[in-house]
């Protein structure tokens, strides 16, 4: 874990890109595993940006920025996967019942539109929320104290 925390930002981003693409592949284009990846990524982000010298406001701002970056990577990954099927909405010959997406609404076309919105927009947002959740849990469990304006993380791992 300490080696992961000491990675340079560029190497950390490249490692995240690799793992995110792997999660998209394991989910066969559905970013379910990317959403779950958000929790440990948030944990690592919180541990990387928090030390005794930064103000608590700055730590929380960096956590928010990093979470937005990770969900942005997933959003950009979903665009080439789920963006081209948007053109099917304008083709009157498309049979939406045979596309393989869940028909969760009464109308197949509406279900397809809902599925595209879920894959392209809502899933990266859920990953953003999961990353923030993981970061906040890490900050709480590792003794984050911003009461005096500075972020302090206990260095002892005994608790």
N, C-alpha and C positions, 0 to 999 in steps of 0.2 A: 504494500500500500504506500509506503513512504517513497518508493521509486516512482510510482504513478503521480504522486503529489509534486515531485521535483521535475517533471517533464517540462520542457520549454513549451510555450503556448502553441507554436506551430506544430510541434510533434504531437501535442495533445489533441489538436484539431484534426490532424491527419489520422490519428488513432480512432478518434470519434467517427470520422467519415467512414473508415473501414468497417467499424462495428455497426454503424447505422445501416450501411449498404447490406451487410450480412443479415441484420435483423429484417430488413425489407425483403431480402431473398428468402429467408426462412418463412416469413409470412406470406410468400408468393404475391407480393405487391400490396398486401394489406398491412398497414403499419402498426399492428397490434403489439408486436415485440418491441417496436421503437417506443411506444408509449410506456411499456414496462421498463425499457432501458432508461427512461427519464429519471427514475428514482435513484439508481446508483450513480448516474451522471450528476444529478443534483447534489448528492452526498459528496462526491469528489470535488465538485465546484466549490461547495461551502468550505471544505477543508483547505482547498488551495488559496482562496482569497482571504481567509480570516487569519489574522495574526494580531498580536498585541499592539501594533503600531498604527493600525488603520482605524479611523472613526467608524462607528457602527453603521452610520448612514451610508458611507462609502462601500462597506462590505455588502450591505443589502442591495445597493445599486449595482454592484458588480455581479452579484448573484442573478439579479433580474436581467442584466444584459447578456450574461452567458446562457441563461435559460432561453432567451429570445433567439440567440445565435443557434443553439442546438435545434430548436423547433423550426427555425428558418431553413436549416440544412435539410430537415425532413420534408418541409414544404417544397423546397426546390427539387427534392428527389421524387415527390409525388406528381409534380407537374408533367414530366415526360412519360410517366406510367399511366396516369389517369386523365391527362389533358387531351390527348388525341381522341378518346371516345366521346368527347363533347361534340365533335362534328356529327356524330350519329343522331344527335337531337334534331338536326336540320334536314335529315334524310327521311322523307315520308315512307320509304320502303323498309325501314328498320323495324324488326320484330323484337320488341323489348323483352318479351317473355322468354326468348331463347338466348339471352346474352350471358346468363350464368350469375347474375347479381341477385341477391335476395329481394323478393317482391314484398317489401314490408308495408307498402301502402296499397290502397285499393286499385289504383291506376298504375300499370306497368311503367309508363313514361315518367310519372311522378316518382315512382320507386327508383328508377334509374337516375333521375336528377338528384334525389336525396342521397343515393349511394355516392355519386360523384362529389357532392358537397361534403359528405362525411369523410371520404378519402382525402380530398385535396385540402380542405380547410379545417374541419373539426378535429381530425386525428392529430395534426401538428399542434393545434391548440391544447388538446388533451395532454400531449407530450410536454408542452410548456408548463402546464399546471402540475404534472407529475414531477418535473424537474424542480420546480419551486417547492413542492411538498418535500421531496428528498432533501433539498438544501436546508429547509427550515427544520426538519427533523434532525439532521446532522448538527445544525447549530444549537438546537435545544439539548441534544444528548451529550454534546461535548462541552457544555458549560458556557454557551454564548451569553455574555453579559454586556448589554449596551446601556446600562443604567447611568453611567457617567459619561456617555457619549463615545466611548471607545470599545472596540470589539476585543474581548479577551476570551481566548480558548484555553482551557486547562491543558497543560502538556502531559499530565499524568493520565494514563489510560486505565487507572484502577477502578474508576467508577463505572 
